[in-house]
């Protein structure tokens, strides 16, 4: 018997979910992680979640679910980091496809969990899964709310785990800790982060990298692409709460359960009505990586790069590698080369 882990929002959440799974279970088998293929435009220039038809090389796994292997490929123009994560994470990654609506998504989760015989553990990095819908920094509430509602419909015992409260920059840490009052956090060990080390070395995720860095002891101000955040003593925590309590915080999840929209579009319209944010719309600003020249890192030297990052960091002691690449005019795929140039072997770049 093994639990089904669900990466609540897609993107880089499978990385943090793997760290959580390593901390929460002593099982020797590879973690089973269900995730959306729903990534930022620099990774996937199409918008919205990808389904089976957008990939080649998927295989069947738990409950007949489509699973990623290192040989899986996204059909162009779509893009995805999930095949490379399947290569570099000690986990089995299953594709969640919400395109056929809420009840279909619940059915997928039911089949996956039934095949393993365990409970469901939702992992959200940062905590926007506990949104009240009106926070000024909120930008991506829909996927998390859809996950909550679908897991509720399965009827399977489910726990929600919030990792690194506030580290996604959407809800401030203080507000989240108030919503997590009475939840006793677990702090993963360094071995849990090491299990994700190969993927952290190249993936553009910021929230998962921030949480990993906090677990490893990083503290202080960090400059990310959209925010300046503070790593505190609360940042390494993994906070469990019952599914019902998480749904109670999230008005979009409650409305999804009350109205049970038939299609993904109707569900996204509902989210837009409640939060002003439409989960299926393109990101508000175009990707700054669009039309960047390739090979730009070859034109950089270490001292020039460090000076530019210091100036852009505005006093922060750390920057994310995604922020570093953006600041220096690089593509996210240049992150490994940037690490080499700067001698960085940690989830965040500490500025000298």
N, C-alpha and C positions, 0 to 999 in steps of 0.2 A: 504494500500500500504506500502510495506517495501522494503528496499534495500537488495540486495544479496551481502554479503561480501565474498571475495575470499582470502584465505590464500595463498599467492603467491607461496611459495616453499615447503609446507608440513612441516614435522618435528614438531618443536615447534611453528610454525607460527600461528596455531589456538589460542594459548594463547594470543599472542600480538594482534591478530585480534579481539578477544573478548574485550580487553582493548580499542582498537580503536573504535569498534562499540559502546561501552558504552559512549565514549566521543563524538561521532559524531551524535548520535540520542537520542531524548528524548522519543522515543516510549517505551511503557511498555512491549511489547511482547518480547520474547526471540529472540536474534539475529540469523539470518540464515547465517551460514558459510559453504562455500564449500571448501574442502581441499583435497589434495592428501594424500594417505596413503603411505608416502615416508619418511622413518626414518633411523636413524643411525644404524650401524650394531650391536651395543650393545642392541638395542631394537628389530631390525628385521635382523636376520642373512642372510636372502635372500636379494638380492640387487635389486634396481629398485622399481617402484611404484607397490603397490598391487591393484588388481581389485576386483570386486564383488566375483569372484570365490574363493578368498582367505579368505573369512569371512563366518561365520554362524551368524544368528540372525539379519541381516540387515532388516530394514523396509522401506516402501515407503513413501516419503514425497513430497516436492514441485516438481511439474512437473513429478512425478513418480520416482524421484531420490532416490537411495539407501541412507539410513540414519542410523547413529549409535545410539545405545541405550546402557545402561550399561550392557545389556545381550549379546551384540554382542561379538563374539570371533574370533580372527585370527586363521586360520587353520595352525597347525604346519607343517613345521618348521617356518613359518612366525610369526612375532610378531607386535604388534601395541599398542600405547598408546591411540588411539582414543576412544575405548569403555570407558576407565576410564575418559577421557576428557568429553565424553557425560554425564557421571555421575556427574562430578564436575564443569562444566561450565554452566552458564545460557544461553545456546545456543542450536540450532539445528544444528548438524554437518552432512553435506552431503558429500558423497564420490565422488570425481572427479577421473575418470578412464581414463588415457591417452593412454591405451594400444592399442586402435584401431585407434590412430593417431589424427592429428590436427583437422580435420573436425568433427570427432566424439566428440572430447572434446568441440569444439565450439557449437555443437548441444546440449550437456549436459548443458552447461552454459545458452544457449538460453532458454531451457525448464525450468530451475530453475528460471531464472529471470522473465520469462513470468508468471510463477505461482504466483509470489509475486507482480507483477505489478510495480516494482521499477527499479532503476538504478543499475549498478554494481560498487562496490567499492573494488578495489584490495588493499590489505595491505601487505607490505613487511617490515620485521623487519631487519634493518641494511642498506638496500639500494643497495644491489648488483643487484637489478632489473634494475639499471641505469648503469650497466657495459658498458664499451667501448670494453671489450673483451681482454684487454692486461694488466690489473692491476696485479702486482706481487703476491698479496695475494688472487687472485680470485680462488675459488675452486668449486663452484656449480652454474654456470650460467644457466643451461639448463632448470630447472623447471620453473624459473621465466620468461624466454624468451617464453617458451611454453604458459604460462598463458597470457602474453601480446598479443601474436599472436592470441590465441583462442578468447580472449575477443574482439579484434579488428574485428574478423570475425563475431561476433554476430551482429554487428551494433547497439548494445544497448549503450546508453550513459554511459561512464565509467570514473571514476576518480581513479588515482593511489595515494596511501598514503604511504609515506616512514616514518617509525617510527624509531627514534633513529639512525640518520645517523652515519655509521661506526661501530655500535655495533655488527655486525656479523664478524668483523675482516677481511673482504674481500676487501673493498675499504676504504681508509682513510677518516676521517671526513671532512678535508679541501677540498678534491676533490669533495666530495658529496655536500657540501654546495655550492660550485661553480655551480654544476649542478642543484641545487635547488634554485638558485638565483631568486628572485621575487615571490617565493612561501611563503605564510604567514602561519607559523606553528600554530597549536593549541597544547596546553599542556593539556593532560587529568588531571582530578582531582584524588584525592586519592580514591574516591569511585569507579572509573573505575578499579583501580588496585585491590581493595578489592573484586570486583566481580570475579576476577580470583584467589583469594587467596587460595582456597582449592587445585586448580591444581598446583599453583606455589610451594606449600609445598612438592610436590613429583616429579614433572616432571623434566627430565634432561635438558630441553632447557636452553641454555645460553643467546642467544640474547634476547628472550622475558623477561628473568629474569633481564638482564641488563637494559632493557628499563623500566621495572616496578620499579626497584630500583632507576633509575634516576628520574622518575616521583615522587617518594616518597622523593626525596631530596639527594640521595647519589651522591657524587662527588669524584673525585680522581682516582688513579690507581687501576685497577682490573686485577687480574690474572685469565685467562680462560684456558681451556685445550690447545688451540693452540696459544694464544696471550696474551700480556699485553696491555690493553686498558685504555683509559682515559675517565671517565665520566665528561662531561663539561656542561656548561649552554645550549648548543645546544642539548644535549642528550635526554631530555624529549620530544622534539618536534615531532609532527605528521605533516608532510609536504605534502600538496596535489598538484598534478599536473595533467594536462590533459593526457589522454591515448596517444594521438599523440606525445606529448613531450617525454614521457617515451619511446615509440617505437623509436623515433628519436635518443635517446641515445644508444639503445641496438641493435648492429649489428646482433645478432642471431635472435632476434624477426623480424627484417626487412627481413632477408634472409628467415625465415620461411614463411613470407607472400609473398615474391617474388616467392619462389620455391614451396611452399605448398606440402611438401613431403607427400606421401600416408601412410606411416607407422611411428610408433614411432621410430623404429630402424633407418630409413632414417633421421628422424628429429635429432636424437642424433648424427648421423654421420656428419650432417651439422654443429651442434654445435662444434663437435670435430675439424672439418676442420677450423673453424673460431677462436677458442679459445685454441685448444690443450687439451681441457677437454671433455671427453666423458661422458655424463650425465647418461648413463646406466651401466658404468663400476663400479666395486666395489671400495670402498674408497682405496686410495693409500697405506695406512698402515693398518694392521690388528687391530682390536679393542683390546686395552690393557686390557679389561675386560675378554677376552677369557681365560677360564681355571682358573679363580680366585676361591679360595675356598669360600664356603658359610659360613655365621656366623662369618666372620672376625671381625665385629664390636664389638663382645662380648669380644675380646682380647684387646680392646683399653680403655684407660682412657683419660679424658678430657685434662689433662696437656700434655700428650704425643702427643695427636692429634694436639693440638694448636701449640706446638713446631715444629712438622713436617710441618704443614701448613705455619708457619712463614718462615721456611727455604726454602720451595718450592716457596713461593710467591715472593721472591727476591725483597723485599721492597715495594710491593703493599699493600695498606691498606685494600683491599677487595679481596676475592676469590669467584668464583662461587661454588655452591654446587656440581656441576658435577666435577669440578677440585678438590674439596676437597675429594670427594669419590675416584677419580682416584689416587690421591696422597697417600691416606691411604690404598690402596689395596682393596677397597670395590666395590661392584656392584652398578649400578645406582639405583637399587631398595632399597638400603640401605640409600638413601638420607633422608627419614623421620627419621630414627633412628639416623643418623648423626646429623640432626637438634636438636634432643632431647639431644644427648650427649653434644653438644656445646651450647645449650640454644639459638638457632637461630630461630627467628620468622619473618625474613625479606627475601626478594628475594635473597640477597647476604649475605655471611658471612663476617662481619666486624671483622678484626683481632684485638684483644685487645692489 
